[in-house]
């Protein structure tokens, strides 16, 4: 039987620009315990598919991984912003593209063991190229790859970013069903 933990008390132990961390005291099956939880406003992820079956990708340095990563475009949802609006904004900012159609594929918790972050994964089609509008601290290369090649890269362990893995696998399946 699964035991549902109840929060007894909660204390904010860190407040940052992108994340906050709180420490919750919770009931567990044999008494009380503590959970450290990362609070994050969530993000929107965009799998942008060109008319010829290419997926628009971004390549950027990621400090936590200490290396350059190949990813689908994504970004943080601003306070009061809807996930769909964040997807439209991030697609334009990071790639320059706008989309005629944007459809929600799924939502996911990337690290459910310690973070409440939710990612909304969208597929964008009917793309029109334009100018990027990177944030002042972003250095991004925009590239495109055939979906099949990206799928093979995921399966070979060459794409390690979780949100990108999910987006690529879902887009491949979606396109195969059409």
C-alpha positions in Angstrom: 0.0 0.0 0.0 1.3 3.5 -0.9 1.5 5.9 2.0 0.6 9.5 1.2 2.9 12.0 3.0 1.3 15.0 4.7 3.2 18.3 5.3 3.5 19.1 8.9 5.6 22.3 8.5 7.5 24.1 5.7 10.5 26.4 5.8 12.1 28.3 2.9 15.8 27.7 3.2 17.0 29.4 0.0 15.5 32.0 -2.3 17.1 32.6 -5.7 16.4 34.2 -9.0 15.5 30.9 -10.8 14.8 28.5 -7.9 13.9 28.4 -4.3 14.5 25.6 -1.9 12.2 24.6 1.0 12.5 22.0 3.7 9.2 20.3 4.6 8.6 18.1 7.6 6.3 15.3 6.5 4.5 12.4 8.0 5.9 9.0 6.9 4.7 5.5 7.7 6.8 5.2 10.8 6.7 8.8 12.1 8.1 12.1 10.7 10.8 12.9 8.1 12.1 15.8 6.1 12.0 16.5 2.3 14.1 19.2 0.6 12.2 20.5 -2.4 13.3 22.7 -5.2 10.6 25.2 -6.2 10.7 26.2 -9.9 8.1 28.0 -12.0 8.3 25.4 -14.7 9.3 25.5 -18.4 8.0 25.2 -21.9 9.8 22.9 -24.4 9.4 23.3 -28.1 9.9 20.5 -30.7 9.9 22.7 -33.8 9.5 20.5 -37.0 10.2 22.0 -40.4 8.1 21.1 -43.4 10.9 18.8 -44.6 11.0 16.8 -41.3 14.0 18.5 -39.6 13.8 19.3 -35.9 15.2 22.7 -34.8 17.8 22.2 -32.1 20.0 24.5 -30.0 23.5 23.9 -28.8 24.7 25.7 -25.7 27.0 25.3 -22.8 25.3 24.0 -19.6 27.2 24.7 -16.4 25.6 21.9 -14.3 26.8 19.4 -16.9 30.1 21.3 -17.5 29.8 20.9 -21.3 28.0 21.9 -24.4 24.6 20.1 -24.8 22.4 19.6 -27.9 18.8 20.3 -26.9 15.4 21.2 -28.2 14.6 24.9 -27.5 13.1 25.6 -24.0 12.8 28.2 -21.3 11.4 29.1 -18.0 7.8 30.2 -17.6 7.7 33.7 -16.3 5.4 34.6 -13.3 1.9 34.9 -14.5 2.7 33.5 -18.0 0.9 30.6 -19.5 3.0 27.6 -20.7 1.7 28.1 -24.3 2.8 31.7 -24.3 6.2 30.8 -22.9 6.6 28.2 -25.7 5.7 30.8 -28.4 8.2 33.3 -26.8 11.0 30.9 -26.3 10.7 29.5 -29.9 11.1 33.0 -31.3 13.8 34.1 -28.8 16.0 31.0 -29.2 15.5 30.1 -32.8 13.9 33.1 -34.6 11.1 30.9 -35.8 7.4 31.5 -35.4 4.9 28.6 -35.9 1.5 28.4 -37.5 0.5 25.4 -35.2 1.6 24.6 -31.7 0.2 21.6 -30.0 0.8 20.3 -26.4 2.3 16.8 -26.5 2.7 16.2 -22.8 3.7 17.6 -19.5 6.4 16.0 -17.3 8.2 16.3 -14.0 11.9 16.0 -14.9 13.1 15.3 -11.3 10.1 14.3 -9.3 12.2 13.1 -6.3 13.3 16.6 -5.3 11.8 19.3 -7.6 8.2 20.5 -8.3 9.2 21.8 -11.7 6.8 20.9 -14.5 7.8 21.0 -18.2 5.2 21.4 -20.9 6.4 19.8 -24.2 4.9 21.3 -27.4 5.3 20.4 -31.1 5.4 23.4 -33.4 4.8 23.1 -37.2 4.2 25.5 -40.1 7.5 27.3 -39.2 8.5 30.7 -40.6 12.2 31.7 -40.0 13.0 35.1 -38.5 15.5 36.8 -36.2 16.6 35.4 -32.8 16.3 37.5 -29.7 18.6 35.7 -27.2 18.6 36.7 -23.5 21.7 38.9 -22.7 23.5 35.9 -21.1 22.7 33.3 -23.8 25.2 32.0 -26.4 23.3 29.6 -28.6 23.9 27.9 -31.9 20.7 27.0 -33.8 21.0 23.8 -35.9 18.5 21.4 -37.6 18.6 17.6 -37.8 16.4 15.0 -39.4 14.1 13.5 -36.7 15.3 10.0 -37.5 18.9 11.0 -36.9 18.0 12.6 -33.5 16.1 9.5 -32.6 19.1 7.4 -33.3 21.3 9.8 -31.3 18.9 9.4 -28.3 18.9 5.6 -28.6 22.8 5.7 -28.8 23.0 7.8 -25.6 24.4 10.8 -27.5 21.6 13.2 -26.4 21.6 13.2 -22.6 19.1 16.0 -21.9 15.9 14.5 -20.6 13.4 17.0 -22.0 15.0 16.7 -25.4 14.9 12.9 -25.3 11.1 13.0 -24.5 10.4 15.6 -27.1 12.3 13.7 -29.8 10.7 10.3 -29.0 7.2 11.8 -29.0 7.7 13.7 -32.2 9.1 10.6 -34.0 6.1 8.6 -32.9 3.7 11.4 -33.8 5.2 11.8 -37.3 5.2 8.0 -37.9 1.4 8.0 -37.1 0.6 10.6 -39.7 
